[in-house]
Amino acid sequence: MRKQPYSVVLMRPDYMCDGSTEPFGQNCYVGLVNATTPENAVKAAQKEVFKADKRDAWNPQDKEDYYPLLVLDGHVNVRRFGFQL
């Protein structure tokens, strides 16, 4: 199967949102990945954000703790996030 571009929106886990910066549910990650299926796109985005958050010392516990909210075909051009409005 051939890889296709997907945009995946993941919510960070509640234990990473202590309320001092963003309340739970408002800290999301948008991953622009290439995968064979939407399910594989979610896994690729979870792996990507887990690695990035570990590097940034956010101390994530598991890749699957990042909850998928939305999977779109193609790589979207994000214009604004909620905190920018």
N, C-alpha and C positions, 0 to 999 in steps of 0.2 A: 504494500500500500504506500502511496506517495504522501509525503508530508505537506501540510497546508498551513498557512498562517492563521492563528487564532489570537484573540484578545481575551484574557481571563481576569476577572475581578475576584479577588480573595479578601475575606475579612480576617484581620489578625485575631489571634485568640484573646479571650478576656483577661487571662493572666498577664498579658503584655500591655494592657491598657489600664493603668492604675488610676485614671481620672485626673491626674495632674496635668496631662497634656491634651488628651482627647478621651472623651467617654467611650466606653465599649460600644462597638458598632459604628464608630466614626473613623476608625483607622483601617483603611483598606489599601490593598496593593493591586496595581494593574500590571499584569505580565503580558508581554508580547512575545509569543512563542510559536514554534513550528512543531506540528505533531500530526499523526495519522488519523486521530479521532478526537472529538471533544473531551472524552474521558482522559486520554493521554495528554491533552493540552493542560488539563487541570493538574495532573501529576507533574508535568514539566514546570508549570508555574509555581506549584508548591515547593518543588526542589529548588527553584531559582530564588524565591523569597526566603526560604529557610537558610540557604547559604549566605545570602546578603544580610539577613538579620543576625546571624551568628557572627559574621565579620564585624558588624556594627555594635556588637556586645548587647543585643537585646535578649539574649538567652532563651531562644525558643526551645521547646521540649521535643516536638515531633512535627514532621512535615504535614501530617494529616490534621493537625490542629488548625491549620489555615482553611477556613470554610469557604467553599466556592459559592459565589453569589450569582455570577453571570459568565457565560462563554459566548463570544461573538465570532463569526467568521471574519477573517482578515485582521490586519493590524489597524486599530482605530487611532485617530489623532485626538488625544485627550486635550480639550480646550481649558477646562477648569475642574478643580476638585471642590467639594462642598466647602472646605475651609477657605477657599479663595473667593467665595461669593459674598 
